[in-house]
């Protein structure tokens, strides 16, 4: 019951936080990021990246359900890497793709990103990274813990980026 109340409070905060404050959200130092990198910027590779991301969202939401700390989230992700890899494999197969992929949990490189005056510095961050093929395309990323997502992180168009809470996105997606 306590966790449900916390989720509801978070969702309500998203709707009532003034826009200028929500644009200045900083990713906490103790966080776990999630990134899906496409093979290239070709439309077909970008669509495949979206399919993989969408498919993984449901599994990851289930894996992280009821996880209240970074330690619990970390352990759950590490213990479910096989599930995540199977999901990616099955999603690629479903989309008639023979694309190779790599799933990595650990410290992974993230390039610098500036969005609406906030610069997210490049560096090695604890993260779950799914790389499709050559991994030379645009990427999508968010923060799994705490559940703040930076969606559609297109490196060439900063105005395409929006903040959302991961829990809110999953609730919206699967309540339809």
C-alpha positions in Angstrom: 0.0 0.0 0.0 2.9 2.4 0.9 4.5 1.8 -2.5 1.2 2.4 -4.3 0.9 5.8 -2.5 4.4 6.7 -3.4 3.8 5.9 -7.1 0.6 8.0 -7.1 2.4 10.9 -5.4 5.1 10.8 -8.1 2.6 10.7 -10.9 0.7 13.6 -9.4 3.9 15.6 -9.0 4.6 15.2 -12.7 1.3 16.8 -13.6 1.6 19.7 -11.0 5.3 20.6 -11.3 5.6 23.9 -13.1 7.2 23.4 -16.6 10.3 25.5 -15.8 11.1 23.5 -12.7 10.6 20.1 -14.5 13.0 21.3 -17.3 15.8 21.6 -14.7 15.7 18.1 -13.3 19.2 16.8 -12.6 20.0 13.1 -12.7 21.2 12.0 -9.2 24.7 10.8 -8.8 23.4 7.4 -7.5 21.3 6.3 -10.5 21.0 3.5 -13.0 20.6 4.5 -16.6 19.1 2.5 -19.4 20.2 3.0 -23.1 19.3 1.4 -26.4 21.6 2.3 -29.3 20.6 1.6 -32.9 23.0 0.2 -35.4 22.7 3.3 -37.6 20.6 6.3 -38.3 18.7 4.6 -41.1 15.0 4.7 -40.6 14.7 0.9 -40.5 17.4 0.7 -37.7 15.7 3.5 -35.8 12.4 1.7 -36.0 14.0 -1.5 -34.8 15.5 0.4 -31.8 12.0 1.7 -31.0 10.6 -1.9 -31.2 13.4 -3.2 -28.8 12.9 -0.3 -26.4 9.1 -0.7 -26.3 9.4 -4.5 -25.8 12.0 -4.1 -23.0 9.9 -1.4 -21.1 7.3 -4.0 -20.0 9.9 -6.5 -18.8 12.0 -3.9 -17.0 8.9 -2.4 -15.3 8.1 -5.9 -14.1 11.7 -6.5 -13.0 11.9 -3.3 -11.1 8.4 -3.4 -9.6 8.6 -3.1 -5.8 12.3 -2.1 -5.8 12.8 0.8 -3.5 16.6 1.2 -3.5 19.4 1.3 -6.0 20.8 -1.9 -4.5 17.6 -3.8 -5.0 17.3 -2.4 -8.6 20.9 -3.3 -9.4 20.5 -6.8 -8.1 17.2 -7.3 -9.9 18.6 -6.1 -13.3 21.8 -8.3 -12.9 19.7 -11.3 -12.0 17.5 -10.8 -15.0 20.0 -10.2 -17.8 19.0 -13.5 -19.4 15.4 -12.4 -19.5 16.5 -9.1 -21.1 18.7 -10.8 -23.6 15.8 -13.2 -24.5 13.5 -10.3 -24.9 15.9 -8.5 -27.4 16.5 -11.7 -29.3 12.7 -12.4 -29.6 11.9 -8.8 -30.6 14.5 -8.9 -33.3 13.2 -12.3 -34.5 9.6 -11.0 -34.5 10.8 -8.1 -36.6 12.5 -10.4 -39.1 15.9 -9.0 -38.2 19.2 -10.9 -38.1 20.8 -7.9 -36.4 23.4 -8.8 -33.8 23.1 -7.2 -30.3 24.9 -6.9 -27.0 23.4 -6.4 -23.6 25.8 -4.9 -21.0 25.2 -4.1 -17.3 27.9 -2.1 -15.6 29.8 1.2 -16.1 29.1 2.3 -19.7 30.1 5.5 -21.6 27.5 8.2 -22.2 28.3 11.2 -24.3 27.7 14.7 -23.1 24.1 16.0 -23.6 22.7 19.5 -23.2 19.0 20.0 -23.0 17.3 23.3 -22.2 20.3 24.7 -20.4 21.1 21.6 -18.4 24.3 19.7 -19.4 24.5 16.1 -18.6 28.3 15.4 -18.6 29.9 12.6 -20.6 31.3 9.8 -18.5 31.0 6.3 -17.3 27.7 5.6 -15.6 26.1 2.6 -14.0 23.7 1.4 -16.7 22.0 -1.2 -18.7 23.0 -0.7 -22.3 21.5 -2.6 -25.3 23.6 -2.1 -28.5 22.1 -3.2 -31.8 24.5 -4.1 -34.6 27.3 -1.6 -35.0 25.8 0.8 -32.4 26.5 3.8 -34.5 23.0 5.3 -34.6 21.0 7.6 -32.4 20.0 6.3 -29.0 17.2 6.4 -26.6 17.9 6.6 -22.9 16.4 7.1 -19.5 17.1 6.7 -15.8 15.7 3.5 -14.3 16.5 4.4 -10.7 15.2 6.7 -9.6 12.6 6.3 -12.3 13.2 9.5 -14.4 13.3 9.0 -18.1 14.9 11.3 -20.7 13.0 10.1 -23.7 13.8 10.1 -27.4 17.3 11.5 -26.9 18.1 12.5 -30.5 21.6 13.9 -30.5 20.8 16.3 -33.4 17.5 17.8 -32.1 17.5 18.9 -28.5 13.9 20.1 -28.7 12.8 16.5 -29.3 13.8 15.5 -25.8 11.2 15.4 -23.0 11.3 14.4 -19.4 8.9 11.7 -18.1 8.8 9.4 -15.2 9.4 5.7 -16.3 6.6 4.5 -14.1 4.2 7.1 -15.7 5.2 6.0 -19.2 4.6 2.3 -18.4 1.2 3.1 -16.8 0.2 5.2 -19.7 1.3 2.6 -22.3 -0.2 -0.5 -20.7 -3.4 1.0 -19.4 -4.7 1.6 -23.0 
